[in-house]
Amino acid sequence: MNIILKVSGKFFDEENVNNLLILKESVKELINHGFRVGIVTGGGNVARRYIKMAREVGVGEAYLDLLGIWASRLNAYLVMFTLQDMAYMHVPQSLEEFIEAWSHGKVVVTGGFQPGQSTAAVAALVAEASSSKILINATNVDGVYERDPRIYADAKLLPRLTTSDLRKILEISQSVQAGTYELLDPLAIKIVERSKIKVIVMNYRRLNKIINIINGEEISSVIEPV
């Protein structure tokens, strides 16, 4: 079975070497359980810092997106070098390049592809292209909440929901500016729906329990495409 792991840019913001080592061991575990693995990385604070500076001097949104894409690719190279022999030794810059890299049988790590497209959308696209039926979104929260847990302390975690449910939750907060991130944006949701890809949202601090999470034995949210 093929699986795509989307790693939030916040994972890299912590600058924690142990995070990288745990990610490496998690990929090994997935491979040992028979999974083919692809990884998509976000840009994190590096992207936001450059985007903020460029926006303040009047740079247009398309160019700001490029800054975010390049930052996400830098994170992808960091993961690729950490994985060493397990990884295909080039970060694809387009879906076509990803498909070519995937054919070599190794773990493929990529960042962003093109302006106007989030790394969540990239993750959905490469999941579709690799015939993956599971997309794991490893972020800094335990799953999808009914409302923003950073604002509402009593927000409830939703262990199971549909893509329609997710749309309703995201409607009030969705942004399309460069450097803003959601669990899945509208394009990503459309892609997982059309190819019936199940999305699991988990906390990247639980990557060492990734098999248990896939099996539904740990805290996470499962988003079913409808």
Secondary structure, DSSP 8 states (H G I E B T S, - for coil): -EEEEEE-THHHHT--HHHHHHHHHHHHHHHHTT-EEEEEE--HHHHHHHHHHHHHTT--HHHHHHHHHHHHHHHHHHHHHHHGGGB-SS--SSHHHHHHHHTTSSBEEE---STT--HHHHHHHHHHHTT-SEEEEEESSSSEESS-TTT-TT--EESEEEHHHHHHHHHTT---STT---SS-HHHHHHHHHTT-EEEEEEGGGGGGHHHHHTT-SS-EEEE--
